[in-house]
Amino acid sequence: MIQHDVRIIPNPAMGSVQFDIGYATRATILIYNGQGILIDQLYLEGSKQTDISTYSAGVYTVKVICTDGEVFTEKLVVL
């Protein structure tokens, strides 16, 4: 199994972020607000620039589910 390097750039962020999982791997990204409610779902291959300008300021949980079964959880801080 390939070890993926999950990056959220920039973090903290305002306006937009880039999700980068490398290796051209396909993945589903689930974004949860501070109350644990799913607010966004994205699909990507490799990397993707995403508009977050409608997100309220706060800390979000980003769950990345790769097609090879690996799952990663990261925090995203929106200013």
FENCOR-V49287 format. One record per residue. NEAR is the number of other ideal C-beta (glycine too) atoms within 10 Angstrom. Layout:
# FENCOR-V49287
near
NEAR
NEAR
This chain:
# FENCOR-V49287
near
7
10
7
17
10
18
14
20
12
13
14
13
18
13
11
12
23
15
22
16
22
13
12
8
17
13
23
14
21
16
20
16
16
10
7
7
8
11
13
15
10
14
9
18
12
13
13
15
11
15
9
15
8
7
19
9
9
12
11
20
15
20
16
21
14
18
10
12
7
16
11
15
11
15
11
20
14
18
10
